[in-house]
Amino acid sequence: MRLSARTRTVAALGSAQTLAWASTYYLPAMLAVPMARDLGVSVPTVFAAFSFALIVSALLGPKAGAAIDRLGGRPVLTMTNIIFAAGLVALGLSNGVWGLFAAWALLGIGMGSGLYEAAFATLVRLYGKEARNSITGITLIAGFASTVGWPLTTYLEANFGWRDACFTWAALQLVLGLPLNLLLPRVSTAPVVTLVASTTPTHSSARIPKAIRWQTTVLSFVFAVTAFISTAMAAHLPQLMLAAGATLATAVLVGTLIGPSQVGARLLEFGVLQKVHPLLSARLAASLHPLGVVVLALAGPPSAVLFGVLHGAGNGILTISKGTLPLAFFGPQGYGHLQGVLMVPARVAGALAPWVFGLVLDRWGAGALAVSGTVGALASVALFMLPTPGASRLQRG
């Protein structure tokens, strides 16, 4: 059976995103220790360089989104493959702390213009207000980035060393990622015609219009909170479960369930939840982490697995919401730039999360869950403060 052009686009972009995430965001988890040992720096220094990359990506995001609005995703994403490859080669050649930070700064430029936000903007540029299912589709594929990336990085490091692991990922960016992004359709460089009511403001300028400032403020807060929780859990979940009284085996099991829970929830979004407004599915998703915290507090260690499933499911849908909610509220015109602006606080929060939550965990142990649960609940409440936009603003494709 011949695949449709849109399906081929989603498959190519989702595969390229899997590679992009596996070779950047998920790299330090497997390489930080050998990298630190070889370079003569501490492991926290390696993660500090990674956090620096996330800050760089936050600053670049709005400009990358605006470029996609003008040119489409194909030229921007193909350029990021070259930047990723250069950054990975620089990382593999680094011999000290300055080389380490410089390499991660280069990778941060690629991350700011080559991860999910850029992919979402690419799909909106191609399909306008009908991009919702396509956005879900690429997250379904790229949801396996850690499943693919961590074992491959571990194998490469164990057999060839961490430097050759970086070089291998760099080569894959050029021989696999670049051709995949070159499969994306070309688009006209003419201004995007809005598909919503003419009263919707244009978002091409750096200043957000007053008419939408409340919505953008709430969404920025929600995205920042969910990024903080997601990154904090990714960095500290096993230790957090041990502090909550779970056994080591249970803590490992909880960690392994996050990925399947995310993908399962995204399948639900792709099927049942596509029939409801994305704001409703986001409200449901935002409540799942706080609900998991309450369950764990009341039922204790036996409920650790349920906590992991609830957190993973909520995080899986909220990743999609970062793409679908701006589209639902503001339409496709100027989407890339506006979404880049919305995600600046989220990227900064994600960069700070491992360090900040680590301090909280060291001081309060399992009580750190009260922090993540509380801010998660605030994000859920914030979403209920937003009015549901008219159904006519978002057609599901």
C-alpha positions as CSV (number, residue, x, y, z in Angstrom):
1,M,0.0,0.0,0.0
2,R,1.4,3.4,-1.1
3,L,1.9,5.9,1.7
4,S,0.4,9.4,1.4
5,A,2.8,12.3,1.0
6,R,1.9,13.6,4.5
7,T,2.6,10.1,6.0
8,R,6.0,10.0,4.3
9,T,6.7,13.5,5.6
10,V,5.8,12.6,9.2
11,A,7.8,9.4,9.0
12,A,10.9,11.2,7.7
13,L,10.6,14.1,10.1
14,G,9.9,11.7,13.1
15,S,12.9,9.6,12.2
16,A,15.1,12.7,11.9
17,Q,13.8,13.9,15.3
18,T,14.6,10.5,16.9
19,L,18.2,10.9,15.7
20,A,18.4,14.6,16.8
21,W,17.2,13.8,20.3
22,A,19.3,10.6,20.7
23,S,22.5,12.3,19.7
24,T,22.1,15.5,21.8
25,Y,19.6,15.6,24.6
26,Y,20.0,12.0,25.7
27,L,23.8,11.9,25.2
28,P,25.1,13.2,28.6
29,A,23.2,10.5,30.6
30,M,25.5,7.8,29.1
31,L,28.7,9.8,28.4
32,A,29.0,12.2,31.3
33,V,31.0,9.9,33.6
34,P,33.6,8.7,31.0
35,M,33.8,12.2,29.5
36,A,34.4,13.8,32.9
37,R,37.1,11.2,33.8
38,D,38.9,11.7,30.5
39,L,38.8,15.5,30.5
40,G,39.7,15.8,34.2
41,V,36.6,17.6,35.2
42,S,33.7,16.7,37.5
43,V,30.5,15.1,36.3
44,P,28.5,18.2,37.4
45,T,30.7,20.3,35.1
46,V,29.7,18.1,32.1
47,F,26.0,18.6,33.0
48,A,26.7,22.3,33.5
49,A,27.9,22.4,29.9
50,F,24.8,20.6,28.8
51,S,22.6,23.1,30.7
52,F,24.5,25.9,28.9
53,A,23.5,24.3,25.6
54,L,19.9,24.5,26.7
55,I,20.2,28.2,27.5
56,V,21.7,28.8,24.1
57,S,18.8,26.9,22.5
58,A,16.3,29.0,24.5
59,L,17.8,32.2,23.2
60,L,17.8,31.0,19.6
61,G,14.4,29.4,19.5
62,P,12.3,32.5,18.5
63,K,14.7,33.3,15.6
64,A,14.7,29.7,14.4
65,G,10.9,29.7,14.5
66,A,10.7,33.0,12.6
67,A,13.0,31.5,9.9
68,I,10.7,28.5,9.5
69,D,7.8,30.8,9.2
70,R,9.5,32.5,6.3
71,L,11.4,29.7,4.6
72,G,9.8,26.5,5.8
73,G,11.4,23.8,7.8
74,R,13.5,22.1,5.1
75,P,16.4,24.6,4.9
76,V,16.5,25.2,8.7
77,L,16.4,21.5,9.7
78,T,18.9,20.4,7.1
79,M,21.3,23.1,8.4
80,T,20.9,21.8,11.9
81,N,22.1,18.4,10.8
82,I,25.4,20.1,9.8
83,I,25.5,22.0,13.0
84,F,24.8,18.9,15.1
85,A,27.6,17.0,13.2
86,A,30.1,19.9,13.8
87,G,29.1,20.1,17.5
88,L,29.5,16.3,18.0
89,V,32.9,16.3,16.3
90,A,34.0,19.3,18.4
91,L,32.8,17.4,21.5
92,G,34.7,14.3,20.5
93,L,37.9,16.5,20.0
94,S,37.6,18.5,23.2
95,N,40.5,18.3,25.7
96,G,39.3,20.6,28.5
97,V,36.6,22.5,30.1
98,W,36.7,25.3,27.5
99,G,36.5,22.9,24.6
100,L,33.6,21.1,26.4
101,F,31.5,24.3,26.8
102,A,32.3,25.5,23.2
103,A,31.1,22.1,21.8
104,W,27.9,22.2,23.8
105,A,27.3,25.8,22.8
106,L,27.4,24.7,19.1
107,L,25.1,21.8,19.9
108,G,22.8,24.3,21.7
109,I,22.5,26.2,18.4
110,G,21.4,23.0,16.7
111,M,19.0,22.1,19.6
112,G,17.4,25.6,19.4
113,S,16.6,25.1,15.7
114,G,16.4,21.4,15.3
115,L,14.3,19.7,18.0
116,Y,10.5,19.4,18.6
117,E,9.6,23.1,18.4
118,A,11.2,23.4,15.0
119,A,9.6,20.2,13.8
120,F,6.2,21.4,15.0
121,A,6.7,24.8,13.3
122,T,7.7,22.9,10.1
123,L,4.4,20.9,10.2
124,V,2.3,24.0,10.8
125,R,4.1,25.8,7.9
126,L,3.2,22.8,5.7
127,Y,-0.3,21.9,6.9
128,G,-1.6,25.0,8.7
129,K,-4.4,24.4,11.2
130,E,-4.7,20.7,10.1
131,A,-1.3,19.9,11.6
132,R,-2.5,18.4,14.9
133,N,-2.3,14.7,14.0
134,S,1.0,15.2,12.2
135,I,2.5,16.7,15.4
136,T,1.3,13.7,17.3
137,G,2.7,11.4,14.7
138,I,6.3,12.7,15.0
139,T,6.2,12.5,18.8
140,L,5.1,8.9,18.5
141,I,8.1,8.1,16.5
142,A,10.6,10.3,18.3
143,G,9.3,9.0,21.7
144,F,11.7,6.1,21.2
145,A,14.8,8.4,21.0
146,S,16.0,7.2,24.4
147,T,15.1,3.6,23.7
148,V,17.3,3.8,20.6
149,G,19.9,6.3,21.8
150,W,20.9,5.0,25.2
151,P,21.7,1.4,24.2
152,L,23.6,2.5,21.1
153,T,25.6,5.2,22.9
154,T,26.4,2.7,25.7
155,Y,27.6,0.1,23.2
156,L,29.7,2.6,21.3
157,E,31.3,3.9,24.5
158,A,32.0,0.5,25.9
159,N,33.6,-0.8,22.7
160,F,35.2,2.3,21.2
161,G,35.2,5.0,23.8
162,W,33.1,8.1,24.3
163,R,35.0,10.2,21.6
164,D,34.2,7.6,18.9
165,A,30.6,7.5,20.1
166,C,30.4,11.3,19.4
167,F,32.0,10.8,16.0
168,T,29.6,8.0,15.1
169,W,26.6,10.2,16.0
170,A,28.1,13.0,13.9
171,A,28.4,10.7,10.9
172,L,24.8,9.5,11.4
173,Q,23.6,13.2,11.3
174,L,25.2,13.5,7.8
175,V,24.4,10.1,6.3
176,L,20.9,9.6,7.8
177,G,19.5,12.8,9.4
178,L,20.4,15.1,6.5
179,P,18.8,13.0,3.8
180,L,15.7,12.5,5.9
181,N,15.2,16.3,6.3
182,L,15.9,16.8,2.6
183,L,12.8,14.7,2.0
184,L,10.7,17.4,3.5
185,P,8.6,19.3,1.0
186,R,9.7,22.7,-0.2
187,V,7.4,25.6,0.6
188,S,6.8,29.0,-0.9
189,T,8.7,31.8,0.8
190,A,5.6,34.1,0.5
191,P,4.0,35.1,3.8
192,V,1.7,32.5,5.3
193,V,-1.9,33.2,4.9
194,T,-3.8,32.9,8.2
195,L,-6.6,30.3,8.3
196,V,-8.4,31.8,11.3
197,A,-10.6,34.8,11.7
198,S,-9.1,38.0,10.4
199,T,-9.3,39.5,14.0
200,T,-6.5,37.1,15.0
201,P,-3.3,39.2,15.6
202,T,-0.2,38.7,13.5
203,H,2.7,37.3,15.4
204,S,5.6,38.2,13.2
205,S,7.0,40.9,15.4
206,A,9.0,40.3,18.6
207,R,6.4,42.1,20.7
208,I,3.3,40.0,21.7
209,P,0.1,41.9,21.1
210,K,-1.9,42.9,24.2
211,A,-5.0,41.0,22.9
212,I,-3.2,37.6,23.4
213,R,-0.8,38.5,26.2
214,W,-2.9,36.7,28.9
215,Q,-3.0,33.4,26.9
216,T,0.7,33.6,26.0
217,T,1.6,34.3,29.7
218,V,-0.4,31.3,30.9
219,L,1.0,29.0,28.2
220,S,4.5,30.1,28.9
221,F,4.1,29.3,32.6
222,V,2.5,25.9,31.9
223,F,5.2,24.9,29.4
224,A,8.0,26.1,31.8
225,V,6.5,24.1,34.7
226,T,6.0,20.9,32.6
227,A,9.6,21.3,31.2
228,F,10.9,21.6,34.8
229,I,9.1,18.6,36.0
230,S,9.9,16.5,33.0
231,T,13.7,17.2,33.1
232,A,13.8,16.9,36.9
233,M,12.2,13.5,36.8
234,A,14.4,12.4,33.9
235,A,17.5,13.3,35.9
236,H,16.5,12.2,39.4
237,L,13.6,9.7,39.2
238,P,15.5,6.6,40.5
239,Q,17.0,8.4,43.4
240,L,13.6,10.0,44.1
241,M,11.9,6.6,44.2
242,L,14.5,5.2,46.5
243,A,14.0,8.2,48.8
244,A,10.2,7.5,48.8
245,G,10.9,3.9,50.1
246,A,10.9,1.9,46.9
247,T,13.4,-0.9,46.3
248,L,16.2,-0.5,43.7
249,A,14.4,-3.0,41.4
250,T,11.2,-1.0,41.7
251,A,13.0,2.3,41.1
252,V,14.5,0.8,37.9
253,L,11.1,-0.5,36.8
254,V,9.5,2.9,37.3
255,G,12.1,4.4,35.1
256,T,11.6,1.9,32.3
257,L,7.9,2.5,32.3
258,I,8.1,6.2,31.5
259,G,8.9,5.7,27.8
260,P,6.1,3.2,27.1
261,S,3.6,5.3,29.2
262,Q,4.5,8.4,27.1
263,V,4.0,6.5,23.8
264,G,0.8,4.9,25.1
265,A,-0.7,8.3,26.0
266,R,0.3,9.7,22.6
267,L,-1.5,6.8,20.9
268,L,-4.5,7.8,23.0
269,E,-4.1,11.4,21.8
270,F,-3.8,10.2,18.2
271,G,-7.0,8.2,18.5
272,V,-9.6,9.0,21.1
273,L,-8.4,12.5,22.3
274,Q,-8.1,13.9,18.8
275,K,-11.9,14.3,18.9
276,V,-11.7,16.7,21.8
277,H,-10.1,20.2,21.9
278,P,-6.4,20.0,22.7
279,L,-6.9,22.3,25.7
280,L,-9.1,19.6,27.3
281,S,-6.5,16.9,26.7
282,A,-3.8,19.3,28.1
283,R,-5.9,19.9,31.2
284,L,-6.2,16.1,31.7
285,A,-2.5,15.5,31.1
286,A,-1.3,18.3,33.4
287,S,-3.3,16.8,36.3
288,L,-1.6,13.4,36.1
289,H,1.8,14.1,37.7
290,P,0.1,15.9,40.7
291,L,-2.3,12.9,40.9
292,G,0.6,10.5,40.9
293,V,2.3,12.4,43.8
294,V,-0.9,12.2,45.8
295,V,-1.3,8.5,45.2
296,L,2.3,7.9,46.1
297,A,1.9,10.0,49.3
298,L,-1.2,8.1,50.4
299,A,-0.4,4.5,49.3
300,G,3.4,4.6,49.8
301,P,6.1,2.6,47.9
302,P,3.6,-0.1,46.5
303,S,2.1,2.7,44.3
304,A,5.5,3.8,42.8
305,V,4.8,2.0,39.5
306,L,1.4,3.7,39.2
307,F,3.2,7.1,39.9
308,G,5.6,6.3,37.0
309,V,2.8,5.5,34.6
310,L,0.8,8.6,35.5
311,H,3.8,10.9,35.2
312,G,4.9,9.3,31.9
313,A,1.4,9.5,30.4
314,G,0.9,13.1,31.4
315,N,4.4,14.1,30.0
316,G,3.7,12.3,26.8
317,I,0.5,14.3,26.0
318,L,2.0,17.6,27.3
319,T,4.8,17.3,24.8
320,I,2.2,17.3,22.0
321,S,0.3,20.2,23.7
322,K,3.4,22.4,23.3
323,G,2.7,22.1,19.6
324,T,-1.1,22.0,19.4
325,L,-2.1,24.6,22.0
326,P,-0.4,27.6,20.3
327,L,-1.9,26.4,17.0
328,A,-5.4,26.2,18.6
329,F,-5.2,29.6,20.3
330,F,-3.4,31.7,17.7
331,G,-3.6,29.9,14.4
332,P,-0.8,29.1,11.9
333,Q,0.3,32.6,10.9
334,G,3.6,33.4,12.6
335,Y,3.4,30.1,14.5
336,G,7.1,29.4,14.5
337,H,8.2,32.7,16.0
338,L,5.4,32.8,18.6
339,Q,6.0,29.3,19.7
340,G,9.7,30.0,20.0
341,V,8.9,32.9,22.3
342,L,6.5,30.8,24.3
343,M,9.2,28.1,24.8
344,V,12.0,30.4,26.1
345,P,11.0,30.0,29.8
346,A,10.5,26.3,29.3
347,R,14.0,25.8,27.9
348,V,15.5,27.9,30.7
349,A,13.5,25.9,33.3
350,G,14.6,22.7,31.8
351,A,18.2,23.8,31.9
352,L,18.0,24.6,35.6
353,A,15.8,21.7,36.7
354,P,18.5,19.0,37.3
355,W,20.5,21.3,39.5
356,V,17.6,23.0,41.4
357,F,15.6,19.7,41.9
358,G,18.8,18.0,42.9
359,L,19.3,20.5,45.7
360,V,15.7,20.1,46.8
361,L,16.1,16.3,46.8
362,D,19.3,16.4,48.8
363,R,17.7,18.6,51.4
364,W,14.2,17.1,51.7
365,G,14.4,13.6,50.2
366,A,11.0,12.3,49.2
367,G,9.6,15.7,50.2
368,A,10.8,17.0,46.9
369,L,7.7,15.3,45.4
370,A,5.7,18.0,47.2
371,V,7.5,20.6,45.1
372,S,6.9,19.0,41.8
373,G,3.4,18.1,42.7
374,T,2.6,21.6,43.8
375,V,3.9,23.4,40.7
376,G,2.3,20.7,38.6
377,A,-1.0,21.4,40.2
378,L,-0.5,25.2,39.6
379,A,0.0,24.5,35.9
380,S,-3.2,22.4,35.8
381,V,-5.1,25.2,37.5
382,A,-3.7,27.7,35.0
383,L,-5.0,25.7,32.1
384,F,-8.5,25.8,33.6
385,M,-8.2,29.6,33.6
386,L,-7.9,29.7,29.9
387,P,-11.2,29.8,27.8
388,T,-11.6,27.2,25.2
389,P,-11.1,28.8,21.7
390,G,-13.8,28.3,19.2
391,A,-13.8,24.9,17.6
392,S,-13.6,26.6,14.2
393,R,-10.0,27.6,14.9
394,L,-8.7,24.1,14.8
395,Q,-9.5,21.5,12.3
396,R,-8.1,18.1,13.0
397,G,-6.2,16.5,10.1
